[in-house]
Amino acid sequence: MKNQYFGDVNDYRKYGLLRILSSCGQFRIGICWMLTTDDGRTDGQLIRYLDEPKKWRQYDPQLFDCLRKLVKEEKVRNVQMLQTEQLVPSAKFYAESLSDTILQRQSYFKKMYQLFLDTDLIFFDPDNGVEVKSKKMGQNGSSKYIYWNELKYAFETGQSILVYQHFRREERKKFIEQMIAEYQSRTGVSVVHWFRTPQVIYFLLLQPKHIERVHISLEEVEKKWSIDNQILVG
């Protein structure tokens, strides 16, 4: 995650999803931003939705109004505002910056796991998603990924996990199936749900103790966000 993208249309969907998991599923969520340095790119098109309240406000009016105030009126682009505005009930936030060095990364995750010991669900928000073969841990740009060993450890601590993932350049249905199979193989998880948006997908790895609880959340996501395929649930 980069601060420069705070409040864009992808964030609107992301925060809407987290709000439902928190309120309907009663998950105590730990949000690990995996914050990386801004790169100076512009994303004007991705905040145009804030100028179209008739189309976009219906999904989550409170969230929309808050993001519009922050991004359009106050020109604030900082993930810290999600915590300041208390937009995700009962959430804990880990907003330290993540670098490419292995030693800093090890320290980063050690602190994060300690902070989130009493949470039910950890949300990982890497720039790109799960590791790719071409980017080894410690290489330049590796901070944009979450690695399988980190996900496996997090799941073994007893929390359910939600992971942000960019779609790769391949057929999407096939990609989803492959990722679910790999999550199961790599972490030992049995139940994996996904939330597909037009640009990205989120994978939810459920602990057995959370399976029944999440169904109310899945129904609420479909009820609020399935209009125009903003978020599809699987």
NORHURA-V140036 format. One record per helix or strand of 3 or more residues. SS is the DSSP state (2 for helix, 1 for strand). FROM is the first residue (numbers start at 1). LEN is the number of residues. Records with the same first field share a line. If there is no record, write none. Layout:
SS = FROM-LEN  FROM-LEN
//
This chain:
2 = 3-3  9-15  44-8  53-7  61-13  80-5  102-14  142-3  148-9  172-16  208-18  227-3
1 = 29-4  92-3  121-4  160-7  191-6  200-7
//
